[in-house]
Amino acid sequence: SSTNVKRGKIILFGDSITQMSFSAAECGWGAWIADRYQRRCDVLNRGFSGYNSDWFLTFAATDEGKTDLFDHNNVKLVTVFFGANDASDVELNPRHHVPLERYKSNIKEMVYLARTNFGEDVNIILIAPPPVCHDARLKFQKAKYKDKATGKLERTLELSGQYAKAMTEVAKELELPCLDVWTMMQDSSSTTQPWQEYLSDGLHLSAAGNKFVGEALLDLIHDLLPEIAVTPCAYTGNINSSSKSSMRRIAPWHDEIDHLQPEKSFKQEP
């Protein structure tokens, strides 16, 4: 069918950590995914800086939101990465705070919307929020607000941990894979540097943090969703002209083209 020959799509739902995931300067984790899926899938960034799960769903219910988020076909994978804003302290930042149970309900609603719009069998990965570094947040606060800095933390390691745990609980309930960034970053057995260095300002990902999330997400796909995994060439490590995957690539690799009769190499595969 025509759908089978269209380039697949991967859609990233989230807040600023997702919106910034295409950052060239910070080696964004979304760019890691786009790099791996060259010639197989277009990666669509649908991250909204400063949004919590409530606001995302409110946008999703509008005509603009429905078109922007869901008017896509041949979707192979959706990532859902919220919690960094939802986990704000209810008293110090009531604007962003979303109660824990409503946060869980919101994540379930996003999963429902993904399945409703992209098909019941669409692959979905839930991603838990990263840890929060208190020292870096206080330093950021002082640099931004100077004398008006309160010295109080409206985002904390404990709160982010509660929302990360809630994300893993939703994943377990819905039988979905979950990348528990909060736990993985703090697990010294799976990291190469102090976890605080994975954050640029104590909340958002640094270049090292983006690399950590990008690689961890690709590993999770390889282990739990092998039908959509892409494997670099075993000999060269290349993606651009020799990767392996059960997902169809667009057009033959250059070394498969008969230079004397190139049109033969572009005949439509059955």
C-alpha positions as CSV (number, residue, x, y, z in Angstrom):
1,S,0.0,0.0,0.0
2,S,1.0,3.6,-0.4
3,T,1.4,3.9,3.4
4,N,4.1,1.2,3.4
5,V,6.3,3.3,1.1
6,K,6.0,6.5,3.0
7,R,8.7,7.6,5.4
8,G,7.6,6.7,9.0
9,K,7.2,9.2,11.7
10,I,8.4,9.4,15.3
11,I,6.6,12.0,17.5
12,L,8.0,13.5,20.7
13,F,5.5,14.9,23.1
14,G,6.8,16.9,26.1
15,D,7.8,20.1,27.7
16,S,11.0,22.2,27.3
17,I,13.2,19.2,27.8
18,T,11.6,17.9,24.6
19,Q,11.4,21.2,22.8
20,M,15.1,21.7,23.4
21,S,15.9,18.1,22.3
22,F,16.8,19.3,18.8
23,S,19.4,21.7,20.1
24,A,22.7,21.6,18.2
25,A,24.6,23.4,20.9
26,E,23.4,20.9,23.6
27,C,23.6,17.7,21.4
28,G,19.8,17.3,21.9
29,W,18.4,13.8,22.6
30,G,15.8,14.2,19.9
31,A,18.6,14.8,17.4
32,W,20.1,11.5,18.5
33,I,16.9,9.8,17.6
34,A,16.6,11.6,14.2
35,D,20.2,10.7,13.4
36,R,19.6,7.0,14.1
37,Y,16.5,7.0,11.9
38,Q,18.0,8.6,8.8
39,R,16.1,7.6,5.7
40,R,13.6,5.6,7.7
41,C,11.6,8.0,9.9
42,D,11.0,11.8,10.3
43,V,11.2,12.8,13.9
44,L,8.6,15.5,14.8
45,N,9.4,17.6,17.9
46,R,6.2,18.5,19.7
47,G,7.7,19.8,22.9
48,F,6.3,22.9,24.5
49,S,8.6,24.9,26.8
50,G,7.1,25.6,30.3
51,Y,4.0,23.4,29.7
52,N,2.7,21.0,32.3
53,S,0.5,18.0,31.4
54,D,-2.7,20.0,32.0
55,W,-1.7,22.7,29.4
56,F,-0.6,20.2,26.9
57,L,-4.0,18.4,27.0
58,T,-5.8,21.7,26.8
59,F,-3.9,22.6,23.7
60,A,-4.5,19.1,22.3
61,A,-8.3,19.7,22.5
62,T,-8.1,22.8,20.3
63,D,-8.3,22.7,16.5
64,E,-4.7,23.9,16.2
65,G,-3.6,21.3,18.7
66,K,-5.4,18.4,17.0
67,T,-3.8,19.3,13.7
68,D,-0.3,20.0,15.1
69,L,-0.2,16.9,17.3
70,F,-2.3,14.3,15.7
71,D,-2.7,15.0,11.9
72,H,0.1,12.5,11.0
73,N,0.1,9.1,9.4
74,N,2.4,6.2,9.5
75,V,3.5,7.0,13.0
76,K,5.9,4.3,14.4
77,L,6.7,5.7,17.8
78,V,5.5,8.3,20.3
79,T,7.4,9.4,23.3
80,V,5.7,11.1,26.3
81,F,8.1,13.1,28.5
82,F,6.4,15.2,31.1
83,G,6.8,15.9,34.9
84,A,9.5,18.5,35.2
85,N,6.9,21.3,35.5
86,D,4.1,19.3,37.0
87,A,6.3,18.5,39.9
88,S,6.7,22.1,41.0
89,D,6.0,22.8,44.6
90,V,2.2,23.5,45.2
91,E,2.9,26.5,47.4
92,L,6.0,28.0,45.7
93,N,4.9,27.5,42.2
94,P,1.1,26.8,42.0
95,R,1.1,28.0,38.4
96,H,2.9,24.9,37.1
97,H,2.0,22.4,39.8
98,V,-0.3,19.5,38.8
99,P,-1.4,17.1,41.6
100,L,0.2,13.7,41.4
101,E,-3.0,11.7,40.7
102,R,-4.1,14.2,37.9
103,Y,-0.7,14.0,36.4
104,K,-1.0,10.2,36.2
105,S,-4.5,10.6,34.7
106,N,-3.1,13.1,32.2
107,I,-0.4,10.7,31.0
108,K,-3.0,8.0,30.5
109,E,-5.1,10.5,28.5
110,M,-2.1,11.2,26.3
111,V,-1.6,7.5,25.7
112,Y,-5.3,7.2,24.8
113,L,-5.0,10.1,22.3
114,A,-2.0,8.6,20.7
115,R,-3.7,5.3,20.2
116,T,-6.9,6.8,19.0
117,N,-5.2,9.0,16.4
118,F,-2.2,6.8,15.4
119,G,-3.6,3.3,15.9
120,E,-4.0,0.9,18.8
121,D,-0.7,-0.8,17.9
122,V,1.4,2.4,17.8
123,N,4.6,2.1,19.9
124,I,4.6,4.4,22.9
125,I,7.5,5.0,25.4
126,L,6.9,7.0,28.6
127,I,9.9,9.0,29.9
128,A,10.2,10.0,33.5
129,P,11.5,13.4,34.5
130,P,15.2,13.8,35.3
131,P,16.5,14.5,38.9
132,V,16.8,18.1,40.1
133,C,20.2,19.5,41.4
134,H,19.5,21.9,44.2
135,D,22.8,23.7,44.2
136,A,22.5,24.4,40.4
137,R,18.9,25.6,40.8
138,L,19.9,28.0,43.5
139,K,22.8,29.3,41.5
140,F,20.5,29.7,38.5
141,Q,17.9,31.5,40.6
142,K,20.5,34.0,42.0
143,A,21.9,34.7,38.5
144,K,18.4,35.3,37.1
145,Y,16.7,37.2,39.9
146,K,19.8,38.6,41.7
147,D,18.7,40.4,44.9
148,K,15.1,39.2,44.5
149,A,16.1,35.5,44.6
150,T,14.2,33.8,47.4
151,G,16.6,31.0,48.1
152,K,13.7,28.7,48.2
153,L,13.4,25.7,45.8
154,E,10.1,25.3,43.9
155,R,11.5,22.3,42.1
156,T,13.3,19.6,44.2
157,L,14.9,16.2,43.8
158,E,12.2,14.7,46.1
159,L,9.3,16.1,44.2
160,S,10.7,15.2,40.8
161,G,11.3,11.7,42.2
162,Q,7.6,11.4,43.2
163,Y,6.5,12.2,39.6
164,A,9.1,9.9,38.1
165,K,7.8,7.1,40.3
166,A,4.2,8.0,39.2
167,M,5.3,7.8,35.5
168,T,6.8,4.3,36.1
169,E,3.5,3.2,37.8
170,V,1.5,4.4,34.8
171,A,3.8,2.5,32.5
172,K,3.5,-0.6,34.5
173,E,-0.3,-0.3,34.6
174,L,-0.6,0.2,30.8
175,E,2.2,-2.3,30.1
176,L,4.3,0.3,28.3
177,P,8.1,0.7,28.3
178,C,9.4,3.4,30.5
179,L,12.7,5.2,30.5
180,D,13.2,6.2,34.1
181,V,15.7,9.0,33.6
182,W,15.4,10.1,37.3
183,T,16.6,6.7,38.6
184,M,19.1,5.9,35.7
185,M,21.0,9.2,36.0
186,Q,21.6,8.7,39.7
187,D,22.6,5.0,39.3
188,S,26.4,5.2,39.4
189,S,26.7,1.8,37.8
190,S,25.2,3.1,34.6
191,T,26.8,6.6,34.4
192,T,30.2,7.8,33.6
193,Q,30.2,11.1,35.5
194,P,28.3,12.7,38.5
195,W,24.6,13.0,37.6
196,Q,24.6,16.7,38.4
197,E,26.7,17.2,35.2
198,Y,23.9,15.9,33.1
199,L,21.9,19.1,33.9
200,S,22.7,22.5,32.5
201,D,20.9,24.5,35.2
202,G,19.9,21.9,37.7
203,L,16.7,21.1,35.7
204,H,17.3,21.0,32.0
205,L,19.7,18.6,30.2
206,S,23.3,19.6,29.4
207,A,25.0,18.2,26.3
208,A,26.2,15.2,28.5
209,G,22.6,14.7,29.7
210,N,21.2,14.8,26.2
211,K,23.7,12.2,25.1
212,F,22.8,10.1,28.2
213,V,19.1,10.2,27.4
214,G,19.6,9.8,23.6
215,E,21.7,6.7,24.1
216,A,19.5,5.2,26.8
217,L,16.4,5.7,24.7
218,L,18.0,4.0,21.7
219,D,19.1,1.1,24.0
220,L,15.6,0.8,25.3
221,I,14.2,0.6,21.7
222,H,16.8,-2.0,20.8
223,D,15.9,-4.1,23.8
224,L,12.1,-3.8,24.1
225,L,11.0,-2.7,20.6
226,P,13.3,-4.5,18.3
227,E,10.8,-4.4,15.4
228,I,11.4,-0.6,15.1
229,A,15.1,-0.6,16.1
230,V,17.8,0.5,13.7
231,T,21.3,-1.0,14.1
232,P,24.4,0.7,12.8
233,C,26.7,-1.2,10.4
234,A,28.6,-3.9,12.3
235,Y,31.8,-3.1,10.5
236,T,31.8,0.7,10.1
237,G,29.3,1.9,12.7
238,N,27.6,4.0,10.0
239,I,24.0,4.8,9.9
240,N,23.9,6.8,6.7
241,S,24.4,4.0,4.1
242,S,24.5,0.7,5.8
243,S,22.2,0.5,8.9
244,K,20.0,-2.5,9.5
245,S,16.3,-2.5,10.5
246,S,13.1,-4.3,9.8
247,M,11.6,-0.9,9.0
248,R,11.7,0.0,5.4
249,R,14.2,2.6,4.3
250,I,13.6,5.2,1.6
251,A,15.5,4.5,-1.7
252,P,18.4,2.1,-2.2
253,W,21.8,2.6,-0.6
254,H,24.2,4.2,-2.9
255,D,26.4,1.1,-3.2
256,E,23.3,-0.9,-4.4
257,I,22.8,1.3,-7.4
258,D,23.9,0.0,-10.8
259,H,25.6,3.0,-12.3
260,L,25.2,1.6,-15.8
261,Q,21.4,1.1,-15.4
262,P,20.4,3.2,-12.4
263,E,16.7,3.0,-13.2
264,K,16.8,-0.7,-12.5
265,S,17.8,0.0,-8.9
266,F,14.9,2.2,-8.3
267,K,12.1,-0.1,-9.4
268,Q,9.4,-0.3,-6.7
269,E,9.9,-3.2,-4.3
270,P,6.8,-5.5,-4.0
